[in-house]
Amino acid sequence: MFQNILSWWSPTSTPAPAPALKEKYDPTNPKMNPLNPQGLKPCCACPETKSARDACFLQNGSEEGKCAELLQKHVECMRGLGFNI
């Protein structure tokens, strides 16, 4: 018991190594996210569903329900590439 306490003040003890920092999840990193092997950024992912969604919002504004299906398809596509939205 006293050996543990004495080791705190002992000049010969070696400090414990710092714990390794866990890398933050990056969906654009193919090594972390196998669903996105090309490493696409969110702005460049799912261009087909993104353009259809944007065109719908430009044409209809934010009227509820008008673009819900296109929005859902885009969200599914993004999640399919490993993005958390």
DSSP file (Angstrom, degrees, kcal/mol; ACC not computed):
  #  RESIDUE AA STRUCTURE BP1 BP2  ACC     N-H-->O    O-->H-N    N-H-->O    O-->H-N    TCO  KAPPA ALPHA  PHI   PSI    X-CA   Y-CA   Z-CA
    1    1 A M     >        0   0    0      0, 0.0     4,-1.2     0, 0.0     3,-0.4   0.000 360.0 360.0 360.0 -48.0    0.0    0.0    0.0
    2    2 A F  H  >  +     0   0    0      1,-0.2     4,-3.0     2,-0.2     5,-0.2   0.768 360.0  66.6 -70.0 -23.9    2.7    2.5    1.0
    3    3 A Q  H  > S+     0   0    0      1,-0.2     4,-1.8     2,-0.2    -1,-0.2   0.903 100.2  49.8 -64.0 -39.0    4.7    1.6   -2.1
    4    4 A N  H  > S+     0   0    0     -3,-0.4     4,-0.7     2,-0.2    -1,-0.2   0.907 112.7  46.6 -64.5 -41.8    2.0    3.1   -4.3
    5    5 A I  H >X S+     0   0    0     -4,-1.2     3,-1.0     1,-0.2     4,-0.6   0.924 112.6  49.2 -67.5 -43.8    2.0    6.3   -2.3
    6    6 A L  H >X S+     0   0    0     -4,-3.0     3,-0.8     1,-0.2     4,-0.7   0.828 102.2  63.0 -64.8 -30.9    5.7    6.5   -2.3
    7    7 A S  H 3< S+     0   0    0     -4,-1.8    -1,-0.2     1,-0.2    -2,-0.2   0.745  91.8  66.1 -68.6 -20.5    5.9    6.0   -6.0
    8    8 A W  H << S+     0   0    0     -3,-1.0    -1,-0.2    -4,-0.7    -2,-0.2   0.872 112.4  32.1 -65.1 -35.3    3.9    9.2   -6.6
    9    9 A W  H << S+     0   0    0     -3,-0.8    -1,-0.2    -4,-0.6    -2,-0.2   0.416  90.9 117.4-102.0   0.5    6.8   11.2   -5.2
   10   10 A S    ><  -     0   0    0     -4,-0.7     3,-0.9     1,-0.2    -3,-0.0  -0.529  55.5-151.4 -73.8 128.0    9.6    9.0   -6.4
   11   11 A P  T 3  S+     0   0    0      0, 0.0    -1,-0.2     0, 0.0    -4,-0.1   0.651  92.3  60.6 -73.5 -12.9   11.9   10.8   -8.8
   12   12 A T  T 3  S+     0   0    0      2,-0.1     2,-0.1     0, 0.0    -5,-0.1   0.560  79.2 104.7 -91.6  -7.4   12.8    7.5  -10.5
   13   13 A S    <   -     0   0    0     -3,-0.9    -5,-0.0    -6,-0.2    -6,-0.0  -0.460  68.6-131.1 -74.9 146.3    9.3    6.6  -11.6
   14   14 A T        -     0   0    0     -2,-0.1    -2,-0.1     1,-0.0    -1,-0.1  -0.809  25.5-113.5 -96.2 135.2    8.5    7.0  -15.3
   15   15 A P        -     0   0    0      0, 0.0     3,-0.1     0, 0.0    -1,-0.0  -0.333  34.7-103.3 -67.2 148.8    5.3    8.9  -16.1
   16   16 A A        -     0   0    0      1,-0.1     2,-0.0    -2,-0.0     0, 0.0  -0.443  43.4-101.9 -68.6 143.3    2.5    6.9  -17.7
   17   17 A P        -     0   0    0      0, 0.0    -1,-0.1     0, 0.0     3,-0.1  -0.357  41.6-100.4 -66.0 148.0    2.2    7.6  -21.4
   18   18 A A        -     0   0    0      1,-0.1     3,-0.1    -3,-0.1     2,-0.0  -0.394  44.8-100.0 -65.6 142.7   -0.6    9.9  -22.4
   19   19 A P        -     0   0    0      0, 0.0     2,-0.1     0, 0.0    -1,-0.1  -0.376  43.3-101.6 -65.2 144.1   -3.7    8.1  -23.7
   20   20 A A        -     0   0    0      1,-0.1     2,-0.4    -3,-0.1     0, 0.0  -0.431  35.4-121.0 -67.0 135.5   -4.0    8.0  -27.5
   21   21 A L        -     0   0    0     -2,-0.1     2,-0.4    -3,-0.1    -1,-0.1  -0.629  22.4-127.0 -79.5 132.9   -6.5   10.5  -28.8
   22   22 A K        -     0   0    0     -2,-0.4     2,-0.1     1,-0.1     3,-0.1  -0.658  27.2-116.9 -80.6 130.4   -9.3    9.0  -30.8
   23   23 A E        -     0   0    0     -2,-0.4     2,-0.2     1,-0.1    -1,-0.1  -0.401  29.4-111.0 -68.0 141.8   -9.6   10.6  -34.3
   24   24 A K        -     0   0    0      1,-0.1     2,-0.1    -2,-0.1    -1,-0.1  -0.504  42.0 -96.3 -71.2 140.0  -12.8   12.4  -34.9
   25   25 A Y        -     0   0    0     -2,-0.2    -1,-0.1     1,-0.1     3,-0.0  -0.377  41.0-170.6 -61.2 127.7  -15.1   10.6  -37.5
   26   26 A D    >   -     0   0    0      3,-0.1     3,-1.8    -2,-0.1     6,-0.3  -0.938  13.1-164.1-123.6 106.0  -14.6   12.1  -40.9
   27   27 A P  T 3  S+     0   0    0      0, 0.0    12,-0.2     0, 0.0    13,-0.1   0.656  89.9  60.2 -66.3 -13.2  -17.1   10.8  -43.5
   28   28 A T  T 3  S+     0   0    0     11,-0.1     3,-0.1    10,-0.1    13,-0.0   0.517  84.2  90.6 -90.0  -4.7  -14.9   12.2  -46.3
   29   29 A N    X>  -     0   0    0     -3,-1.8     4,-2.4     1,-0.1     3,-1.1  -0.819  65.6-156.3 -93.0 111.2  -12.0    9.9  -45.3
   30   30 A P  T 34 S+     0   0    0      0, 0.0    -1,-0.1     0, 0.0     6,-0.1   0.765  92.8  59.9 -59.6 -24.9  -12.2    6.6  -47.1
   31   31 A K  T 34 S+     0   0    0      1,-0.2    -2,-0.0    -3,-0.1    -3,-0.0   0.837 115.2  33.7 -71.8 -31.1  -10.2    4.9  -44.4
   32   32 A M  T <4 S+     0   0    0     -3,-1.1    -1,-0.2    -6,-0.3    -4,-0.0   0.741 126.7  40.0 -90.5 -27.1  -12.8    5.8  -41.8
   33   33 A N    ><  +     0   0    0     -4,-2.4     3,-1.6    -7,-0.2    -1,-0.2  -0.839  56.0 179.9-130.4  93.5  -15.8    5.5  -44.0
   34   34 A P  T 3  S+     0   0    0      0, 0.0    -1,-0.1     0, 0.0    48,-0.1   0.657  80.7  71.3 -68.3 -13.0  -15.9    2.6  -46.5
   35   35 A L  T 3  S+     0   0    0      1,-0.3     3,-0.1    46,-0.1    47,-0.1   0.672 100.7  46.7 -73.8 -15.5  -19.3    3.9  -47.8
   36   36 A N    X   +     0   0    0     -3,-1.6     3,-1.5    -7,-0.1    -1,-0.3  -0.610  65.2 162.5-124.7  69.5  -17.6    6.8  -49.4
   37   37 A P  T 3  S+     0   0    0      0, 0.0    -1,-0.1     0, 0.0    -2,-0.1   0.737  75.5  55.3 -65.7 -22.0  -14.6    5.3  -51.2
   38   38 A Q  T 3  S-     0   0    0     -3,-0.1   -10,-0.1    -9,-0.1    -2,-0.0   0.597 106.5-125.9 -85.0 -10.5  -14.1    8.4  -53.4
   39   39 A G    <   -     0   0    0     -3,-1.5   -11,-0.1    -6,-0.2     2,-0.0   0.851  40.3-176.4  70.5  34.9  -13.8   10.7  -50.4
   40   40 A L        -     0   0    0    -13,-0.1    -1,-0.2     1,-0.1     5,-0.0  -0.354  20.6-131.4 -66.1 142.8  -16.6   13.0  -51.6
   41   41 A K    >>  -     0   0    0      1,-0.1     3,-1.6    -2,-0.0     4,-1.1  -0.567  29.4-104.8 -86.2 158.9  -17.3   16.1  -49.5
   42   42 A P  T 34 S+     0   0    0      0, 0.0     3,-0.3     0, 0.0    -1,-0.1   0.826 119.7  58.5 -55.8 -32.5  -21.0   16.8  -48.6
   43   43 A C  T 34 S+     0   0    0      1,-0.2    -3,-0.0     4,-0.0     0, 0.0   0.761 114.2  36.5 -68.7 -22.9  -21.2   19.6  -51.2
   44   44 A C  T <4 S+     0   0    0     -3,-1.6    -1,-0.2     2,-0.0     2,-0.2   0.467  94.6 102.9-109.4  -4.3  -20.2   17.3  -54.0
   45   45 A A  S  < S+     0   0    0     -4,-1.1    33,-0.1    -3,-0.3     5,-0.1  -0.525  85.8   7.0 -82.6 148.1  -22.0   14.1  -52.9
   46   46 A C     >  +     0   0    0     -2,-0.2     4,-2.2    31,-0.1    -1,-0.2   0.913  67.9 174.6  53.1  56.9  -25.3   13.0  -54.5
   47   47 A P  H  > S+     0   0    0      0, 0.0     4,-2.3     0, 0.0     5,-0.2   0.830  72.9  55.5 -64.5 -30.8  -25.4   15.6  -57.3
   48   48 A E  H  > S+     0   0    0      2,-0.2     4,-1.8     1,-0.2     5,-0.2   0.960 114.1  37.4 -67.2 -49.8  -28.5   14.1  -59.0
   49   49 A T  H  > S+     0   0    0      1,-0.2     4,-2.2     2,-0.2    25,-0.2   0.836 116.1  55.2 -72.0 -30.2  -30.7   14.2  -55.9
   50   50 A K  H  X S+     0   0    0     -4,-2.2     4,-2.7     2,-0.2    -2,-0.2   0.932 109.0  45.6 -67.0 -45.6  -29.2   17.5  -54.8
   51   51 A S  H  X S+     0   0    0     -4,-2.3     4,-2.5     2,-0.2    -2,-0.2   0.893 113.8  48.9 -67.5 -38.1  -30.0   19.3  -58.1
   52   52 A A  H  X S+     0   0    0     -4,-1.8     4,-2.0    -5,-0.2    -1,-0.2   0.915 113.3  47.7 -65.1 -42.1  -33.6   17.9  -58.2
   53   53 A R  H  X S+     0   0    0     -4,-2.2     4,-2.2    17,-0.2    -2,-0.2   0.932 113.4  47.5 -62.6 -46.7  -34.1   19.0  -54.5
   54   54 A D  H  X S+     0   0    0     -4,-2.7     4,-2.4     1,-0.2    -2,-0.2   0.903 110.8  51.0 -63.7 -42.3  -32.8   22.4  -55.2
   55   55 A A  H  X S+     0   0    0     -4,-2.5     4,-2.2     1,-0.2    -1,-0.2   0.898 109.8  51.0 -62.2 -40.1  -34.8   22.9  -58.4
   56   56 A C  H  X S+     0   0    0     -4,-2.0     4,-3.0     1,-0.2     5,-0.3   0.926 111.2  47.0 -63.2 -44.8  -38.0   21.9  -56.5
   57   57 A F  H  X S+     0   0    0     -4,-2.2     4,-1.9     1,-0.2    -2,-0.2   0.868 112.5  50.0 -66.7 -35.3  -37.3   24.4  -53.7
   58   58 A L  H  < S+     0   0    0     -4,-2.4    -1,-0.2     2,-0.2    -2,-0.2   0.884 117.3  40.7 -68.1 -37.3  -36.5   27.1  -56.3
   59   59 A Q  H  < S+     0   0    0     -4,-2.2    -2,-0.2    -5,-0.2    -1,-0.2   0.889 130.8  24.1 -77.6 -40.1  -39.8   26.4  -58.1
   60   60 A N  H >< S-     0   0    0     -4,-3.0     3,-0.9     1,-0.3    -3,-0.2   0.527  92.1-144.0-106.9  -7.5  -42.1   25.8  -55.1
   61   61 A G  T 3<  -     0   0    0     -4,-1.9    -1,-0.3    -5,-0.3    -2,-0.1  -0.424  59.4 -41.9  72.0-154.8  -40.4   27.7  -52.3
   62   62 A S  T 3  S+     0   0    0     -2,-0.1    -1,-0.2    -4,-0.1     2,-0.1   0.011  82.5 153.9-100.6  29.5  -40.6   26.2  -48.9
   63   63 A E    X>  -     0   0    0     -3,-0.9     3,-1.2    -6,-0.1     4,-0.5  -0.373  54.6-102.5 -59.1 131.2  -44.3   25.1  -49.2
   64   64 A E  T 34 S+     0   0    0      1,-0.2    -1,-0.1     2,-0.1    -2,-0.0  -0.326  96.4   4.6 -64.0 129.9  -44.8   22.2  -46.9
   65   65 A G  T 34 S+     0   0    0     -2,-0.1     3,-0.4    -3,-0.1     4,-0.4   0.136  97.1 103.1  90.4 -20.1  -44.9   18.8  -48.6
   66   66 A K  T <4 S+     0   0    0     -3,-1.2     4,-0.2     1,-0.2     3,-0.1   0.892  98.0  20.5 -64.3 -39.0  -44.1   19.9  -52.2
   67   67 A C  S  X S+     0   0    0     -4,-0.5     4,-2.7     1,-0.1    -1,-0.2   0.194  89.9 111.6-115.4  14.6  -40.5   18.7  -52.1
   68   68 A A  H  > S+     0   0    0     -3,-0.4     4,-2.5     1,-0.2     5,-0.2   0.887  78.9  49.2 -60.3 -42.0  -40.7   16.2  -49.2
   69   69 A E  H  > S+     0   0    0     -4,-0.4     4,-2.2     2,-0.2    -1,-0.2   0.922 113.7  45.4 -66.0 -43.9  -40.1   13.2  -51.4
   70   70 A L  H  > S+     0   0    0      2,-0.2     4,-1.9     1,-0.2   -17,-0.2   0.883 113.2  51.0 -66.4 -37.8  -37.1   14.7  -53.2
   71   71 A L  H  X S+     0   0    0     -4,-2.7     4,-2.3     2,-0.2    -2,-0.2   0.913 109.7  49.9 -64.5 -42.6  -35.7   15.9  -49.9
   72   72 A Q  H  X S+     0   0    0     -4,-2.5     4,-2.4    -5,-0.2    -2,-0.2   0.892 109.0  52.0 -64.4 -39.8  -36.1   12.4  -48.4
   73   73 A K  H  X S+     0   0    0     -4,-2.2     4,-2.1     2,-0.2    -1,-0.2   0.895 110.5  48.7 -62.6 -39.5  -34.3   10.8  -51.4
   74   74 A H  H  X S+     0   0    0     -4,-1.9     4,-2.5   -25,-0.2    -2,-0.2   0.910 110.7  49.8 -67.7 -41.7  -31.4   13.2  -51.0
   75   75 A V  H  X S+     0   0    0     -4,-2.3     4,-2.5     1,-0.2     5,-0.2   0.915 111.0  50.0 -62.3 -42.7  -31.1   12.5  -47.3
   76   76 A E  H  X S+     0   0    0     -4,-2.4     4,-2.0     2,-0.2    -1,-0.2   0.898 110.5  50.1 -62.4 -40.8  -31.1    8.8  -48.0
   77   77 A C  H  X S+     0   0    0     -4,-2.1     4,-0.8     2,-0.2    -2,-0.2   0.925 111.7  47.8 -63.3 -45.0  -28.4    9.2  -50.6
   78   78 A M  H ><>S+     0   0    0     -4,-2.5     5,-2.2     1,-0.2     3,-0.8   0.908 112.7  48.0 -64.2 -42.8  -26.2   11.2  -48.2
   79   79 A R  H ><5S+     0   0    0     -4,-2.5     3,-1.6     1,-0.2    -1,-0.2   0.843 104.3  61.4 -67.0 -32.2  -26.7    8.7  -45.4
   80   80 A G  H 3<5S+     0   0    0     -4,-2.0    -1,-0.2     1,-0.3    -2,-0.2   0.735 103.5  50.6 -64.6 -22.2  -25.9    6.0  -47.9
   81   81 A L  T <<5S-     0   0    0     -4,-0.8    -1,-0.3    -3,-0.8    -2,-0.2   0.363 127.5-100.8 -95.3   3.2  -22.5    7.6  -48.3
   82   82 A G  T < 5S+     0   0    0     -3,-1.6     2,-0.3     1,-0.3    -3,-0.2   0.575  72.8 144.0  93.5   9.6  -22.0    7.7  -44.5
   83   83 A F      < -     0   0    0     -5,-2.2     2,-1.1   -56,-0.1    -1,-0.3  -0.651  49.0-131.8 -83.6 139.7  -22.9   11.3  -43.8
   84   84 A N              0   0    0     -2,-0.3    -1,-0.1     1,-0.2    -5,-0.1  -0.752 360.0 360.0 -93.4  94.2  -24.7   12.0  -40.5
   85   85 A I              0   0    0     -2,-1.1    -1,-0.2   -10,-0.2   -10,-0.0   0.334 360.0 360.0-129.8 360.0  -27.7   14.2  -41.4
